[in-house]
Amino acid sequence: MRHVPYVNFAAKFAAERERLMPAIAGVFERGDFVGGAAIEELESRLASAGAIVVAGARPIFADVRPDLNIDPAAVAAAITSRTRAMAAS
């Protein structure tokens, strides 16, 4: 079994909050995603899809490869004229 180190995301977010919040607010103010779609990997967390929906877009899921990285062929197949972003983690 592979050891996965614990990551304290709350502490990481707190450290970056001042930098991240204005950037997030800017996306909402510009309406960059309204009426569009954003592609993300199928194994994504629910929070990622929720953030896309809150931004006014529709999440489109693309499959991942066996190494758990997003499959470029799946992304290419998911891209349409409504695609505005791709969220990969």
RAWO-V857133 format. One record per residue. N is the residue number from 1. D_FIRST is the distance of its C-alpha to the first C-alpha in Angstrom with 2 decimals. Layout:
n->N d_first->D_FIRST
n->N d_first->D_FIRST
This chain:
n->1 d_first->0.00
n->2 d_first->3.79
n->3 d_first->6.49
n->4 d_first->9.27
n->5 d_first->12.57
n->6 d_first->15.18
n->7 d_first->18.16
n->8 d_first->21.47
n->9 d_first->23.04
n->10 d_first->26.20
n->11 d_first->26.89
n->12 d_first->26.28
n->13 d_first->28.64
n->14 d_first->31.17
n->15 d_first->31.30
n->16 d_first->31.99
n->17 d_first->34.05
n->18 d_first->37.43
n->19 d_first->36.45
n->20 d_first->34.59
n->21 d_first->37.02
n->22 d_first->40.05
n->23 d_first->38.14
n->24 d_first->36.92
n->25 d_first->40.46
n->26 d_first->41.90
n->27 d_first->39.95
n->28 d_first->41.25
n->29 d_first->44.77
n->30 d_first->45.01
n->31 d_first->43.69
n->32 d_first->41.77
n->33 d_first->39.71
n->34 d_first->42.36
n->35 d_first->42.96
n->36 d_first->40.21
n->37 d_first->36.68
n->38 d_first->33.43
n->39 d_first->30.57
n->40 d_first->26.95
n->41 d_first->23.64
n->42 d_first->22.95
n->43 d_first->19.60
n->44 d_first->21.61
n->45 d_first->22.01
n->46 d_first->25.13
n->47 d_first->26.65
n->48 d_first->26.93
n->49 d_first->28.85
n->50 d_first->30.91
n->51 d_first->31.93
n->52 d_first->33.06
n->53 d_first->35.12
n->54 d_first->36.64
n->55 d_first->37.67
n->56 d_first->39.61
n->57 d_first->37.56
n->58 d_first->35.76
n->59 d_first->32.03
n->60 d_first->31.39
n->61 d_first->27.83
n->62 d_first->26.65
n->63 d_first->23.70
n->64 d_first->20.67
n->65 d_first->19.54
n->66 d_first->16.28
n->67 d_first->15.16
n->68 d_first->15.99
n->69 d_first->19.16
n->70 d_first->22.41
n->71 d_first->24.22
n->72 d_first->27.54
n->73 d_first->29.31
n->74 d_first->28.45
n->75 d_first->29.77
n->76 d_first->32.89
n->77 d_first->33.53
n->78 d_first->33.26
n->79 d_first->35.74
n->80 d_first->39.17
n->81 d_first->42.29
n->82 d_first->41.04
n->83 d_first->37.80
n->84 d_first->38.08
n->85 d_first->34.58
n->86 d_first->31.00
n->87 d_first->28.27
n->88 d_first->25.00
n->89 d_first->22.22
